[in-house]
């Protein structure tokens, strides 16, 4: 009885003071040799379809659609109590999606990578109300969102807003390939990972039955992964480890029939990584016996076969399979596509925002994460306005001194300028102007508007869209929350760059993505990392860095401790193959 009371008190203390659990996690992590410890924070002139909220003492209602990386980052970092926040999402939790490939094979349990949204926001000084429902329509003109309960589809309701934050993510892109939706599994949600986990065990159990023919056994144990991006590669590696380290001991009679194939339409896997990582990954997969087929595009999927077409030769071939996982990219959700039609973006594939994450064509709607892309304004669109604003004496020519005074605002407003200078190995824009004027001394440079246009004519070639990653979404959520926290302050004292087409300054500095590196786990306790500064690291030591970073990036100490304990359990006892 005494021991029971002690346990209850101990448990209650940790629930009431979750920060105490960090001591347990730090102890476990340091014992395993991990090296990082940190909190999980990373932190126009056309008519608009809606109006800005009226000024006043009334709390402004902010509606957040989605509880993914972008939405959760926004909620975690929002600190201004002058807002009434309504969160609408079909799932009442945040999922740490980079660990979903580990969930598919039991390296990490599903509940270890999810944190209830109510846990995340319960101690904030901001009024946050969560509604478990799906938004099926956005009425931008009347500032309403139409929602449908996930518990009862007949129950529908409307939520009014002053500000709307669209962070609904994206759906899987099947490229309209016949048979994909009916026969393939995806790896985008926690539910998808659990389906894959059950399907893998199903295939082994069915193949172990006595009356199954050898050909059927081979088909059942042929696992096909479509897509050579980070998710597809990591899942293929995790599945190979699961089979070679755990399942071959449990199913010795069928171990020789197992085959894993990875299909990629381009010439190489992991195209977004350094070529050294791509080469190492392909070589390792060949050594591990993973059937890697590059330049192979899927054209049709049936319940038992996948038809592929060789890009170079046009040859059609078929692959029998027991389980197929489709991981080839993302597409816009139907509700967002309908919203895009309302605001004049029907011809775009992705919802477009400005550099402050505000949806183009609106005043009070913001979009971030996978559902949107930043439509960076081109320098050449504003080149005459830039020249006019910098030419303070209205002489018709731009001197070095005049240009330097506007330099910071230009670089803030147009990030492609800095990228262009970096690639040209120039220290600043003055060097670019000097190059356009030849050997003229820097002090005597004076450009007219045509010469100025010529000097900056190639700058826009450096414009690139941001990748649809968790890292981008999290930084966007943190940035937007900071803007909301200081909305009134920056309204009175703008801190952004000059408005080159209008008077005054922008309220905020535009969003800037800071790339912190990326990992590619390759199985066998080996990981590849591409970090800032063109630093590439591959091997077992990088795997420990991966453990360390992913543990530190968990959104709570509860999930952090669960993930670390799952890794320790796997090291000691192996992965669980129960069919649950």
C-alpha positions as CSV (number, residue, x, y, z in Angstrom):
1,X,0.0,0.0,0.0
2,X,2.9,2.3,0.9
3,X,4.7,1.6,-2.4
4,X,1.4,2.4,-4.3
5,X,1.1,5.7,-2.6
6,X,4.7,6.6,-3.3
7,X,4.2,5.7,-7.0
8,X,1.1,7.8,-7.3
9,X,2.8,10.8,-5.7
10,X,5.8,10.4,-7.9
11,X,3.6,10.1,-11.0
12,X,1.5,13.1,-10.0
13,X,4.5,15.3,-9.4
14,X,5.9,14.6,-12.9
15,X,2.5,15.3,-14.5
16,X,2.2,18.6,-12.7
17,X,5.8,19.6,-13.3
18,X,6.7,18.1,-16.7
19,X,10.0,20.0,-16.7
20,X,11.3,17.5,-14.1
21,X,11.2,14.8,-16.7
22,X,14.1,16.4,-18.6
23,X,16.5,15.2,-15.9
24,X,15.5,11.6,-16.7
25,X,15.8,12.2,-20.4
26,X,19.2,13.9,-20.1
27,X,20.4,11.0,-18.0
28,X,19.2,8.4,-20.6
29,X,20.6,10.4,-23.5
30,X,24.0,11.1,-22.0
31,X,24.3,7.4,-21.1
32,X,23.7,6.5,-24.8
33,X,26.4,8.9,-26.0
34,X,24.2,11.5,-27.6
35,X,25.7,14.9,-28.0
36,X,23.0,17.5,-28.4
37,X,20.4,18.9,-26.0
38,X,18.0,21.7,-26.7
39,X,14.4,22.7,-26.7
40,X,12.5,22.0,-29.9
41,X,12.0,25.6,-31.0
42,X,13.5,26.9,-34.3
43,X,12.6,29.1,-34.4
44,X,0.2,45.0,-53.1
45,X,-1.7,47.5,-54.9
46,X,-4.4,45.1,-56.3
47,X,-7.8,45.0,-54.6
48,X,-8.3,42.5,-51.8
49,X,-11.3,40.2,-51.4
50,X,-11.5,40.8,-47.6
51,X,-11.0,43.7,-45.2
52,X,-8.6,44.2,-42.3
53,X,-10.1,43.8,-38.8
54,X,-11.3,47.0,-37.3
55,X,-9.2,48.6,-34.6
56,X,-10.6,48.5,-31.1
57,X,-10.3,46.8,-27.7
58,X,-12.3,43.8,-28.7
59,X,-10.2,40.6,-28.9
60,X,-9.4,39.7,-32.5
61,X,-10.4,36.1,-33.4
62,X,-7.6,34.1,-35.1
63,X,-8.7,30.8,-36.7
64,X,-5.9,28.3,-37.3
65,X,-6.6,25.5,-39.8
66,X,-4.3,22.5,-39.1
67,X,-2.2,21.0,-36.4
68,X,0.9,20.1,-38.4
69,X,4.4,21.6,-38.2
70,X,3.3,25.1,-39.3
71,X,0.1,25.3,-37.2
72,X,1.7,23.9,-34.1
73,X,4.8,26.1,-34.3
74,X,2.5,29.1,-34.6
75,X,0.5,28.1,-31.6
76,X,3.6,27.4,-29.5
77,X,5.1,30.8,-30.2
78,X,2.0,32.9,-30.0
79,X,2.2,34.9,-26.8
80,X,-0.1,37.9,-27.3
81,X,-3.1,37.5,-25.1
82,X,-5.2,40.0,-27.1
83,X,-6.2,37.2,-29.5
84,X,-9.0,34.7,-29.2
85,X,-7.6,31.6,-31.0
86,X,-9.8,28.9,-32.5
87,X,-8.0,25.8,-33.8
88,X,-9.8,23.6,-36.3
89,X,-8.2,20.2,-37.3
90,X,-9.4,16.7,-38.0
91,X,-6.7,15.4,-35.6
92,X,-6.3,16.5,-32.0
93,X,-2.6,16.0,-31.9
94,X,0.7,17.1,-33.4
95,X,2.8,14.3,-35.1
96,X,6.5,14.3,-35.4
97,X,6.5,13.2,-39.0
98,X,10.2,12.7,-39.6
99,X,10.0,9.6,-37.4
100,X,7.1,8.0,-39.3
101,X,9.4,5.6,-41.2
102,X,10.6,4.4,-37.8
103,X,6.9,3.9,-36.7
104,X,6.3,1.6,-39.7
105,X,8.6,-1.1,-38.4
106,X,8.2,-0.6,-34.7
107,X,11.6,1.1,-34.0
108,X,9.5,3.9,-32.4
109,X,5.9,3.5,-31.2
110,X,3.1,5.7,-32.7
111,X,2.1,7.2,-29.4
112,X,5.7,8.3,-28.8
113,X,5.7,10.7,-31.8
114,X,2.4,12.4,-31.1
115,X,1.5,15.2,-28.6
116,X,-2.1,16.3,-27.9
117,X,-2.7,19.9,-29.0
118,X,-4.5,20.6,-25.8
119,X,-1.3,19.6,-23.9
120,X,0.7,22.1,-26.0
121,X,-1.5,25.1,-25.5
122,X,-3.0,24.4,-22.0
123,X,-0.4,26.6,-20.1
124,X,-0.4,29.5,-22.5
125,X,-1.7,32.9,-21.5
126,X,-3.6,33.1,-24.8
127,X,-7.2,31.9,-25.0
128,X,-7.0,28.8,-27.3
129,X,-10.0,26.6,-28.1
130,X,-9.6,23.4,-30.1
131,X,-12.4,22.0,-32.4
132,X,-11.9,18.5,-33.9
133,X,-13.4,19.0,-37.3
134,X,-12.5,19.3,-40.9
135,X,-12.7,22.6,-42.8
136,X,-14.4,21.9,-46.1
137,X,-14.9,25.5,-47.3
138,X,-13.3,28.9,-46.8
139,X,-15.5,32.0,-47.4
140,X,-12.9,34.8,-47.7
141,X,-15.4,37.5,-48.6
142,X,-17.5,37.0,-45.5
143,X,-14.6,35.9,-43.3
144,X,-16.1,32.5,-42.4
145,X,-14.8,28.9,-42.4
146,X,-17.3,26.0,-42.8
147,X,-16.5,22.9,-40.8
148,X,-17.7,19.3,-40.5
149,X,-17.2,17.3,-37.3
150,X,-15.0,14.2,-37.6
151,X,-17.2,12.4,-35.0
152,X,-20.5,13.0,-36.8
153,X,-20.4,14.0,-40.5
154,X,-24.0,15.4,-40.3
155,X,-22.8,17.9,-37.7
156,X,-21.6,21.1,-39.5
157,X,-20.9,24.5,-38.1
158,X,-19.4,27.9,-39.1
159,X,-16.6,29.8,-37.5
160,X,-16.1,33.5,-38.0
161,X,-12.6,35.0,-38.0
162,X,-10.7,38.3,-38.0
163,X,-7.5,36.6,-39.1
164,X,-7.2,33.2,-40.7
165,X,-4.1,31.0,-40.7
166,X,-4.2,28.3,-43.3
167,X,-1.8,25.5,-42.3
168,X,-3.6,22.4,-43.7
169,X,-0.7,20.7,-45.3
170,X,-1.0,18.8,-48.5
171,X,-2.2,15.5,-49.8
172,X,-0.3,12.7,-51.5
173,X,0.3,13.3,-55.3
174,X,-0.6,10.2,-57.3
175,X,0.0,12.0,-60.7
176,X,-3.3,10.4,-61.7
177,X,-1.5,7.1,-62.1
178,X,-4.2,4.3,-62.5
179,X,-4.6,2.0,-59.5
180,X,-2.5,4.0,-57.0
181,X,-5.3,5.1,-54.7
182,X,-6.9,1.6,-54.7
183,X,-3.8,-0.5,-54.2
184,X,-0.9,1.6,-52.7
185,X,-0.2,2.6,-49.1
186,X,1.0,6.1,-48.3
187,X,3.4,7.4,-45.6
188,X,2.1,10.9,-44.6
189,X,0.1,10.4,-41.4
190,X,0.5,8.3,-38.3
191,X,-2.4,6.1,-39.5
192,X,-0.5,5.4,-42.7
193,X,2.5,4.2,-40.7
194,X,0.4,1.8,-38.7
195,X,-1.3,0.4,-41.8
196,X,2.2,-0.3,-43.3
197,X,3.3,-1.9,-40.1
198,X,0.3,-4.3,-40.1
199,X,0.7,-5.0,-43.8
200,X,4.3,-6.0,-43.5
201,X,3.5,-8.6,-40.8
202,X,0.4,-9.7,-42.8
203,X,2.6,-10.5,-45.8
204,X,5.0,-12.6,-43.7
205,X,2.2,-14.5,-42.0
206,X,0.4,-15.3,-45.3
207,X,3.7,-16.4,-46.9
208,X,4.3,-18.8,-44.0
209,X,1.1,-20.7,-44.6
210,X,1.7,-24.3,-45.8
211,X,-0.4,-24.3,-49.0
212,X,1.1,-21.2,-50.5
213,X,3.0,-21.8,-53.8
214,X,6.6,-20.7,-54.2
215,X,5.6,-18.0,-56.8
216,X,2.9,-16.7,-54.6
217,X,5.3,-16.6,-51.7
218,X,7.8,-14.6,-53.7
219,X,5.0,-12.1,-54.7
220,X,3.8,-11.7,-51.1
221,X,7.3,-10.9,-49.8
222,X,8.1,-8.4,-52.6
223,X,8.0,-5.0,-51.1
224,X,8.0,-2.0,-53.5
225,X,8.7,1.6,-52.5
226,X,7.8,4.2,-55.2
227,X,9.8,7.4,-54.8
228,X,13.5,8.0,-54.1
229,X,13.1,11.1,-51.9
230,X,14.1,11.2,-48.2
231,X,10.8,9.5,-47.1
232,X,11.0,6.7,-49.6
233,X,14.7,6.1,-49.0
234,X,14.4,6.1,-45.2
235,X,11.4,3.7,-45.2
236,X,13.3,1.3,-47.6
237,X,16.3,1.4,-45.2
238,X,14.1,0.9,-42.1
239,X,12.2,-2.0,-43.7
240,X,15.5,-3.7,-44.7
241,X,16.8,-3.4,-41.1
242,X,13.5,-4.8,-39.8
243,X,13.7,-7.8,-42.1
244,X,17.4,-8.5,-41.7
245,X,17.6,-7.9,-37.9
246,X,14.3,-9.2,-36.6
247,X,12.0,-10.9,-39.1
248,X,14.5,-13.4,-40.5
249,X,14.9,-14.9,-37.1
250,X,11.1,-15.2,-36.6
251,X,10.3,-16.4,-40.1
252,X,13.3,-18.5,-41.1
253,X,11.3,-20.6,-43.7
254,X,10.6,-17.6,-45.9
255,X,13.6,-15.4,-45.4
256,X,15.1,-16.2,-48.8
257,X,12.0,-15.0,-50.6
258,X,12.1,-11.4,-49.3
259,X,12.9,-8.7,-51.8
260,X,12.8,-4.9,-51.4
261,X,12.6,-2.7,-54.5
262,X,12.9,1.1,-54.7
263,X,11.6,2.8,-57.8
264,X,12.7,6.3,-58.8
265,X,11.7,8.1,-62.1
266,X,14.9,10.3,-62.2
267,X,18.4,9.1,-62.6
268,X,19.3,9.2,-58.9
269,X,17.7,9.0,-55.5
270,X,18.0,11.8,-53.0
271,X,18.3,14.5,-55.7
272,X,18.0,17.3,-53.2
273,X,21.2,16.2,-51.4
274,X,24.9,16.5,-52.2
275,X,26.1,14.2,-54.9
276,X,28.4,12.5,-52.4
277,X,25.4,11.5,-50.3
278,X,23.5,10.3,-53.3
279,X,26.4,8.1,-54.5
280,X,27.0,6.6,-51.0
281,X,23.3,5.8,-50.6
282,X,23.0,4.1,-53.9
283,X,26.2,2.1,-53.3
284,X,25.0,1.1,-49.8
285,X,21.5,0.0,-51.1
286,X,23.2,-2.2,-53.7
287,X,25.4,-3.8,-51.0
288,X,22.4,-4.4,-48.8
289,X,20.6,-6.2,-51.7
290,X,17.9,-3.5,-52.1
291,X,16.7,-3.6,-55.8
292,X,17.3,0.0,-56.8
293,X,15.7,1.0,-60.1
294,X,16.3,4.6,-61.2
295,X,14.9,6.0,-64.4
296,X,11.8,3.9,-63.9
297,X,8.4,5.5,-63.9
298,X,5.3,3.8,-62.6
299,X,2.5,3.8,-65.2
300,X,-0.1,1.5,-63.6
301,X,-0.8,-0.4,-60.4
302,X,-3.1,-3.4,-60.1
303,X,-3.8,-5.5,-56.9
304,X,-0.8,-7.8,-57.6
305,X,1.5,-6.0,-60.1
306,X,3.1,-2.7,-60.8
307,X,3.8,-1.7,-64.4
308,X,6.8,0.5,-65.0
309,X,8.3,2.3,-68.0
310,X,12.0,2.9,-68.5
311,X,12.5,6.6,-69.2
312,X,15.3,6.1,-71.6
313,X,14.1,3.1,-73.7
314,X,10.3,3.3,-73.2
315,X,10.3,-0.4,-72.2
316,X,7.3,-1.6,-70.1
317,X,7.9,-4.2,-67.4
318,X,5.9,-5.5,-64.5
319,X,6.8,-6.2,-60.9
320,X,4.7,-8.5,-58.7
321,X,4.3,-7.2,-55.2
322,X,2.8,-8.0,-51.8
323,X,2.9,-4.4,-50.5
324,X,3.5,-1.1,-52.3
325,X,4.2,2.2,-50.6
326,X,3.7,5.4,-52.7
327,X,6.0,8.3,-51.7
328,X,6.4,10.6,-54.7
329,X,5.5,14.1,-53.6
330,X,2.5,16.3,-52.6
331,X,-0.5,18.0,-54.1
332,X,-2.9,20.8,-53.1
333,X,-6.0,19.8,-51.0
334,X,-9.4,20.2,-52.7
335,X,-10.6,22.8,-50.0
336,X,-7.5,24.9,-50.8
337,X,-8.0,24.6,-54.5
338,X,-11.6,25.9,-54.1
339,X,-10.3,28.8,-52.0
340,X,-7.7,29.6,-54.7
341,X,-10.6,30.0,-57.2
342,X,-12.3,32.5,-55.0
343,X,-9.2,34.8,-54.8
344,X,-8.1,34.6,-58.4
345,X,-5.4,32.0,-58.1
346,X,-7.2,29.3,-60.1
347,X,-4.4,28.9,-62.6
348,X,-1.8,28.2,-59.9
349,X,-0.9,24.7,-58.6
350,X,-0.1,25.9,-55.1
351,X,-1.6,28.7,-52.9
352,X,0.6,31.8,-53.3
353,X,1.6,34.2,-50.5
354,X,3.7,37.3,-50.3
355,X,7.0,37.4,-48.4
356,X,5.1,38.1,-45.2
357,X,3.1,34.8,-45.6
358,X,-0.1,36.7,-46.4
359,X,-2.2,35.1,-49.1
360,X,-2.0,37.2,-52.3
361,X,-5.4,38.9,-53.0
362,X,-6.4,39.0,-49.3
363,X,-5.7,41.3,-46.3
364,X,-6.3,39.0,-43.3
365,X,-5.5,35.5,-44.5
366,X,-2.1,33.9,-44.0
367,X,-0.9,30.5,-45.4
368,X,2.2,28.5,-44.4
369,X,3.7,25.1,-44.6
370,X,3.1,22.6,-47.4
371,X,-0.2,24.1,-48.6
372,X,1.4,27.4,-49.8
373,X,4.5,28.8,-51.5
374,X,6.0,32.3,-51.3
375,X,5.7,34.3,-54.5
376,X,8.9,36.3,-54.2
377,X,8.6,39.7,-56.0
378,X,11.1,40.1,-58.8
379,X,13.6,42.9,-58.7
380,X,13.0,43.8,-62.4
381,X,9.3,44.3,-61.6
382,X,10.2,47.1,-59.3
383,X,13.5,48.3,-60.9
384,X,12.1,51.8,-61.9
385,X,10.6,52.3,-58.4
386,X,13.9,51.2,-56.7
387,X,15.9,53.6,-58.8
388,X,13.5,56.5,-58.1
389,X,13.5,55.8,-54.4
390,X,17.3,55.6,-54.2
391,X,17.8,58.7,-56.4
392,X,17.1,61.2,-53.6
393,X,18.3,64.3,-55.4
394,X,16.2,63.4,-58.5
395,X,19.3,63.9,-60.7
396,X,18.4,61.0,-63.0
397,X,21.6,59.2,-62.0
398,X,22.4,57.0,-59.1
399,X,25.7,57.5,-57.3
400,X,27.5,54.9,-55.0
401,X,26.6,56.9,-51.9
402,X,22.9,57.0,-52.8
403,X,22.9,53.4,-53.6
404,X,24.6,52.4,-50.4
405,X,21.9,54.2,-48.4
406,X,19.2,52.0,-50.0
407,X,21.3,48.9,-50.0
408,X,20.0,47.2,-46.8
409,X,16.4,47.8,-47.8
410,X,17.0,46.3,-51.2
411,X,18.7,43.2,-49.8
412,X,15.9,42.8,-47.2
413,X,13.1,43.1,-49.7
414,X,14.7,41.0,-52.4
415,X,16.8,38.0,-51.0
416,X,17.7,36.9,-54.5
417,X,20.1,39.8,-54.7
418,X,22.3,38.4,-51.9
419,X,22.2,34.9,-53.5
420,X,23.3,36.4,-56.9
421,X,26.2,38.3,-55.2
422,X,27.3,35.1,-53.4
423,X,27.3,33.1,-56.6
424,X,29.2,35.8,-58.4
425,X,31.7,36.0,-55.4
426,X,31.0,39.7,-54.9
427,X,31.1,41.4,-51.5
428,X,28.2,43.8,-52.1
429,X,26.1,45.4,-54.8
430,X,28.6,48.2,-55.4
431,X,30.9,45.6,-56.9
432,X,28.1,44.7,-59.2
433,X,27.6,48.3,-60.3
434,X,31.3,48.7,-60.8
435,X,31.4,45.6,-63.0
436,X,28.7,47.1,-65.2
437,X,30.8,50.3,-65.6
438,X,34.1,48.7,-66.3
439,X,37.3,50.2,-64.8
440,X,35.7,53.4,-63.5
441,X,36.7,54.3,-60.0
442,X,34.1,53.3,-57.3
443,X,33.6,56.9,-56.2
444,X,32.8,58.2,-59.6
445,X,30.3,55.6,-60.6
446,X,27.0,57.1,-61.7
447,X,24.3,55.0,-63.4
448,X,21.2,56.1,-65.2
449,X,18.1,54.0,-65.0
450,X,18.9,51.9,-68.1
451,X,22.4,51.1,-66.8
452,X,20.9,50.3,-63.4
453,X,18.5,47.8,-65.1
454,X,21.3,46.2,-67.0
455,X,23.4,45.8,-63.9
456,X,20.6,43.9,-62.1
457,X,19.1,42.1,-65.1
458,X,20.3,38.7,-64.0
459,X,19.6,38.9,-60.3
460,X,16.1,37.3,-60.5
461,X,17.7,34.1,-62.0
462,X,18.6,33.1,-58.4
463,X,14.9,32.9,-57.3
464,X,14.0,29.5,-55.8
465,X,10.9,28.1,-54.1
466,X,11.4,26.8,-50.6
467,X,11.2,23.0,-50.1
468,X,8.1,21.5,-48.6
469,X,9.8,20.3,-45.4
470,X,9.0,20.3,-41.7
471,X,11.9,22.6,-41.1
472,X,10.4,25.3,-43.4
473,X,6.9,25.0,-42.0
474,X,8.2,25.2,-38.4
475,X,10.2,28.4,-39.1
476,X,7.2,29.9,-40.9
477,X,4.9,29.2,-37.9
478,X,7.4,30.8,-35.5
479,X,7.9,33.8,-37.8
480,X,4.1,34.5,-38.2
481,X,3.5,34.1,-34.4
482,X,6.2,36.7,-33.8
483,X,4.5,39.1,-36.2
484,X,1.2,38.6,-34.4
485,X,2.9,39.1,-31.1
486,X,4.1,42.5,-32.2
487,X,1.3,43.5,-34.6
488,X,0.3,46.7,-32.7
489,X,3.9,47.7,-31.9
490,X,5.0,47.4,-35.5
491,X,1.9,49.2,-36.8
492,X,3.1,52.3,-34.9
493,X,6.8,51.7,-35.5
494,X,7.4,49.8,-38.7
495,X,10.7,47.8,-38.9
496,X,10.5,46.3,-42.4
497,X,12.2,47.5,-45.6
498,X,11.2,50.5,-47.6
499,X,8.0,50.3,-49.7
500,X,9.6,51.0,-53.1
501,X,6.3,51.4,-54.8
502,X,4.6,53.4,-52.0
503,X,5.6,55.6,-49.2
504,X,6.8,54.5,-45.7
505,X,8.0,51.1,-44.6
506,X,6.6,47.6,-44.3
507,X,5.5,46.7,-40.8
508,X,7.8,43.6,-40.5
509,X,10.9,42.2,-42.1
510,X,9.9,39.6,-44.7
511,X,10.2,35.9,-43.8
512,X,13.7,34.4,-44.4
513,X,14.3,30.7,-44.2
514,X,17.5,29.6,-42.5
515,X,18.5,26.1,-43.6
516,X,19.9,24.2,-40.6
517,X,20.8,21.0,-42.5
518,X,19.1,17.7,-43.4
519,X,19.5,14.0,-42.6
520,X,19.1,10.9,-44.6
521,X,19.0,7.7,-42.5
522,X,20.3,4.8,-44.7
523,X,19.9,1.8,-42.4
524,X,22.5,-0.3,-40.6
525,X,23.0,2.5,-38.0
526,X,24.4,4.8,-40.7
527,X,23.1,8.2,-41.6
528,X,24.1,10.9,-44.1
529,X,23.9,14.6,-43.1
530,X,24.2,17.7,-45.2
531,X,24.8,20.7,-42.9
532,X,25.3,24.4,-43.5
533,X,28.6,25.3,-45.0
534,X,28.6,22.5,-47.5
535,X,29.6,20.1,-44.7
536,X,28.8,16.4,-45.5
537,X,29.0,13.7,-42.9
538,X,28.2,10.0,-43.5
539,X,28.5,7.0,-41.2
540,X,27.8,5.7,-37.7
541,X,28.9,8.8,-35.9
542,X,26.3,10.8,-37.9
543,X,23.6,8.3,-36.8
544,X,24.3,9.4,-33.2
545,X,24.0,13.0,-34.3
546,X,20.7,12.1,-35.8
547,X,19.5,10.5,-32.6
548,X,20.6,13.6,-30.7
549,X,19.0,16.2,-33.0
550,X,15.7,14.3,-33.3
551,X,15.4,13.8,-29.6
552,X,16.0,17.5,-29.0
553,X,13.4,18.5,-31.6
554,X,10.5,16.8,-29.9
555,X,7.8,19.2,-28.9
556,X,7.5,18.1,-25.3
557,X,9.6,16.3,-22.7
558,X,6.9,13.6,-22.6
559,X,7.5,12.6,-26.3
560,X,11.2,13.1,-25.9
561,X,11.4,10.6,-23.1
562,X,9.2,8.1,-25.0
563,X,11.2,8.3,-28.2
564,X,14.5,7.8,-26.3
565,X,13.1,4.9,-24.3
566,X,11.8,3.3,-27.6
567,X,15.3,3.5,-29.1
568,X,16.8,1.9,-26.0
569,X,14.2,-0.8,-26.0
570,X,14.9,-1.6,-29.7
571,X,18.7,-1.8,-28.9
572,X,18.0,-4.3,-26.1
573,X,15.0,-6.4,-27.2
574,X,14.7,-5.7,-31.0
575,X,11.6,-4.5,-32.8
576,X,8.1,-5.8,-31.9
577,X,6.5,-7.9,-34.7
578,X,3.1,-8.3,-33.0
579,X,0.1,-7.9,-35.3
580,X,-1.7,-5.1,-33.4
